[in-house]
Amino acid sequence: MLFRFFRDLRLDDHASLAAAAEHGEILPVLVLDEALREHISRSPRRAAFYCEAVAALDEALRARGTQLIVRRGPLVTTLLALAKDTGSSTVVWGASYDARAMEVERDLQSRLEERGLRALLVHDSSAIPPEETAMEKSSAGEGYRALVPYVEKWRALEVGSFEAPLFMRFASDAPLSEPLPAPEEFGSSQMQLGATPEKASQQLAHFLGVDALQYSVAANVPADDRTSHLSAHLSMGTIAARTVVRETKRRIDDPFLLTEEKASLKRYLRALAQRDFFLQLMWFNPHIAKEPLQEKMRTFPFAKSHPALDAWKAGRTGFPIVDAGIRQLHATGWMHPRVRSIAASFLCFDLGVDWKVGLAEWDRHFIEDDPALSTGNWQWIAGVGADLAAYPRIYNPTKQARRFDAQGIYVRRYIPELANRFNVVQPRGGHAALELPLFGADTYPEPVVDHEKAARDFLARYNSWTAIDRGASARQSNP
Ligand SMILES: Cc1cc2nc3c(=O)[nH]c(=O)nc-3n(C[C@H](O)[C@H](O)[C@H](O)COP(=O)(O)OP(=O)(O)OC[C@H]3O[C@@H](n4cnc5c(N)ncnc54)[C@H](O)[C@@H]3O)c2cc1C
């Protein structure tokens, strides 16, 4: 039986691998097809992380007397050929939540079945599989489109466990493998990013021991760099979301915790539920990869560009908190969650640029590779997705900086030009009386837009657009 690894690079607490084990000896395979190559080549850090995680997986398999069989080529034909060569009658893999991969996997399933082979696709990436929450809905098969009822349902469901897979048997006479993927193959280079299941577990243990108890603050205060930083591990499967949820629930049960510490842990649990929410949203609505979830916003005229788009991409908008976020992303392959919202809002509303442009730009830098999560979040921020707010939430970057980085600690960390400045919360020129001593003649740019005006202009366009839409629906319901 062939087991295909993809974004699930571990052996522990692995739902699809556990399902595979029920069908006999496992031949572990990784197919580097064009789509996977494209995804990981987009961001050099992602490529390095992926290759490090694959090497760790191969090592773990070798410790069990087998090895990872790597093949380069189209997914379907490569797996068909391998199944034939090894006499395998079953192919098992973990479901993807990425519209393009979902389509390829559907094709894989039917091509395998056409040849009389068994194809088994198992949900592994989410803590609770999409169908399990959907089953509880009256309109089962559609999934949830709103976060709040989803989280309520999610909290009540039991998280499965596939820990300690001692019963797994791996084939010892595996065919020869091609070389493991190396970062250079994807235009990147070797970096030690700690992309192993051991590191992920240590990171989780440390987080739950200390930082998670202050998560409510850390999730908002970018200088306080103490969120879990597990996104890349969850994305590449070096840790299971189930493990993280279970361990968090265990921690909540500690009777010696303070009320506010429990509240922090519950908030963290909600973040994990939000991850599952966006995975199921893509699973049931793969069209959102291309168009907004909200029908009325599908033709909203977001711009494809703006004279300040390159400044936004480079972290030179003149709004320190926005620029610090973009520069953190460039420097580390990760950005603090609060700043992601501020910087994404700036693109969509201050510049009026399409969320897809922002998503594609950040995809070139993030380590994590989560089309469902990036799409869901970008649409949410742009006011075209699952957020049910009546109006788009336009973040004021200066007020956000005053509230969440009042001392400018985060801004100074990522914008060296501002490191020795007195007040870095205001954009240059934003506060006439303080302007001169604050910035002087430095290289940090003037703000590229007047935020108040840009926000008003956007809202005016939004209001007239939704008024047209309301008119159209009224005409439709009352022709
Ligand atoms: C515009 C925008 C784009 C985003 N793109 C991504 C992305 O490509 N991949 C990604 O994993 N997250 C994305 N997020 C969500 C969130 O910002 C990151 O998950 C978080 O910053 C990762 O850091 P962490 O692991 O320390 O998170 P923590 O705050 O420690 O949260 C733990 C885990 O919960 C999940 N989570 C937390 N917040 C969210 C959320 N809003 N939506 C879905 N899952 C969440 C993630 O898996 C995260 O690793 C995006 C948010 C915005 C506003």
The ligand as an SDF file (V2000), in Angstrom:
LIG
                    3D

 53 58  0  0  0  0  0  0  0  0999 V2000
   -4.2270   38.9180    5.9780 C   0  0  0  0  0  0  0  0  0  0  0  0
   -3.9360   37.6930    6.8160 C   0  0  0  0  0  0  0  0  0  0  0  0
   -3.3450   36.5810    6.2300 C   0  0  0  0  0  0  0  0  0  0  0  0
   -3.1050   35.4270    6.9920 C   0  0  0  0  0  0  0  0  0  0  0  0
   -2.5210   34.3580    6.3890 N   0  0  0  0  0  0  0  0  0  0  0  0
   -2.2830   33.2360    7.1130 C   0  0  0  0  0  0  0  0  0  0  0  0
   -1.6520   32.1150    6.5050 C   0  0  0  0  0  0  0  0  0  0  0  0
   -1.3210   32.1170    5.3110 O   0  0  0  0  0  0  0  0  0  0  0  0
   -1.4320   31.0090    7.2750 N   0  0  0  0  0  0  0  0  0  0  0  0
   -1.7730   30.9900    8.6100 C   0  0  0  0  0  0  0  0  0  0  0  0
   -1.5140   29.9870    9.2820 O   0  0  0  0  0  0  0  0  0  0  0  0
   -2.3780   32.0270    9.1820 N   0  0  0  0  0  0  0  0  0  0  0  0
   -2.6370   33.1480    8.4940 C   0  0  0  0  0  0  0  0  0  0  0  0
   -3.2240   34.2190    9.1100 N   0  0  0  0  0  0  0  0  0  0  0  0
   -3.7390   34.0560   10.4820 C   0  0  0  0  0  0  0  0  0  0  0  0
   -2.8100   34.4190   11.6380 C   0  0  0  0  0  0  0  0  0  0  0  0
   -2.3320   35.7090   11.4890 O   0  0  0  0  0  0  0  0  0  0  0  0
   -1.6490   33.4570   11.7500 C   0  0  0  0  0  0  0  0  0  0  0  0
   -2.1390   32.1360   11.8740 O   0  0  0  0  0  0  0  0  0  0  0  0
   -0.7560   33.7160   12.9680 C   0  0  0  0  0  0  0  0  0  0  0  0
   -0.2400   34.9950   12.8970 O   0  0  0  0  0  0  0  0  0  0  0  0
    0.3780   32.7230   13.0050 C   0  0  0  0  0  0  0  0  0  0  0  0
    1.2140   32.9500   14.0970 O   0  0  0  0  0  0  0  0  0  0  0  0
    1.2160   31.9590   15.3320 P   0  0  0  0  0  0  0  0  0  0  0  0
    1.4500   30.5770   14.8710 O   0  0  0  0  0  0  0  0  0  0  0  0
    2.1180   32.5120   16.3700 O   0  0  0  0  0  0  0  0  0  0  0  0
   -0.3040   32.0820   15.7830 O   0  0  0  0  0  0  0  0  0  0  0  0
   -1.0220   31.9210   17.1860 P   0  0  0  0  0  0  0  0  0  0  0  0
   -1.6600   33.2140   17.4830 O   0  0  0  0  0  0  0  0  0  0  0  0
   -0.1320   31.3470   18.1910 O   0  0  0  0  0  0  0  0  0  0  0  0
   -2.2020   30.9050   16.8190 O   0  0  0  0  0  0  0  0  0  0  0  0
   -1.9870   29.4900   16.7780 C   0  0  0  0  0  0  0  0  0  0  0  0
   -2.4560   28.9200   15.4860 C   0  0  0  0  0  0  0  0  0  0  0  0
   -3.8430   29.1570   15.3280 O   0  0  0  0  0  0  0  0  0  0  0  0
   -4.1400   29.3480   13.9570 C   0  0  0  0  0  0  0  0  0  0  0  0
   -4.6840   30.6970   13.7560 N   0  0  0  0  0  0  0  0  0  0  0  0
   -4.4920   31.7840   14.5230 C   0  0  0  0  0  0  0  0  0  0  0  0
   -5.1700   32.8310   14.0170 N   0  0  0  0  0  0  0  0  0  0  0  0
   -5.7890   32.3860   12.8950 C   0  0  0  0  0  0  0  0  0  0  0  0
   -6.6240   32.9850   11.9250 C   0  0  0  0  0  0  0  0  0  0  0  0
   -6.9810   34.2650   11.9730 N   0  0  0  0  0  0  0  0  0  0  0  0
   -7.0540   32.2130   10.9120 N   0  0  0  0  0  0  0  0  0  0  0  0
   -6.7190   30.9260   10.8190 C   0  0  0  0  0  0  0  0  0  0  0  0
   -5.9270   30.3030   11.6940 N   0  0  0  0  0  0  0  0  0  0  0  0
   -5.4710   31.0300   12.7310 C   0  0  0  0  0  0  0  0  0  0  0  0
   -2.8290   29.2180   13.1980 C   0  0  0  0  0  0  0  0  0  0  0  0
   -2.6940   27.9100   12.7490 O   0  0  0  0  0  0  0  0  0  0  0  0
   -1.8020   29.5430   14.2650 C   0  0  0  0  0  0  0  0  0  0  0  0
   -0.5400   28.9840   14.0150 O   0  0  0  0  0  0  0  0  0  0  0  0
   -3.4640   35.3960    8.3690 C   0  0  0  0  0  0  0  0  0  0  0  0
   -4.0460   36.5220    8.9460 C   0  0  0  0  0  0  0  0  0  0  0  0
   -4.2730   37.6550    8.1870 C   0  0  0  0  0  0  0  0  0  0  0  0
   -4.9290   38.8390    8.8290 C   0  0  0  0  0  0  0  0  0  0  0  0
  1  2  1  0
  2  3  1  0
  2 52  2  0
  3  4  2  0
  4  5  1  0
  4 50  1  0
  5  6  2  0
  6  7  1  0
  6 13  1  0
  7  8  2  0
  7  9  1  0
  9 10  1  0
 10 11  2  0
 10 12  1  0
 12 13  2  0
 13 14  1  0
 14 15  1  0
 14 50  1  0
 15 16  1  0
 16 17  1  0
 16 18  1  0
 18 19  1  0
 18 20  1  0
 20 21  1  0
 20 22  1  0
 22 23  1  0
 23 24  1  0
 24 25  2  0
 24 26  1  0
 24 27  1  0
 27 28  1  0
 28 29  2  0
 28 30  1  0
 28 31  1  0
 31 32  1  0
 32 33  1  0
 33 34  1  0
 33 48  1  0
 34 35  1  0
 35 36  1  0
 35 46  1  0
 36 37  1  0
 36 45  1  0
 37 38  2  0
 38 39  1  0
 39 40  1  0
 39 45  2  0
 40 41  1  0
 40 42  2  0
 42 43  1  0
 43 44  2  0
 44 45  1  0
 46 47  1  0
 46 48  1  0
 48 49  1  0
 50 51  2  0
 51 52  1  0
 52 53  1  0
M  END
$$$$
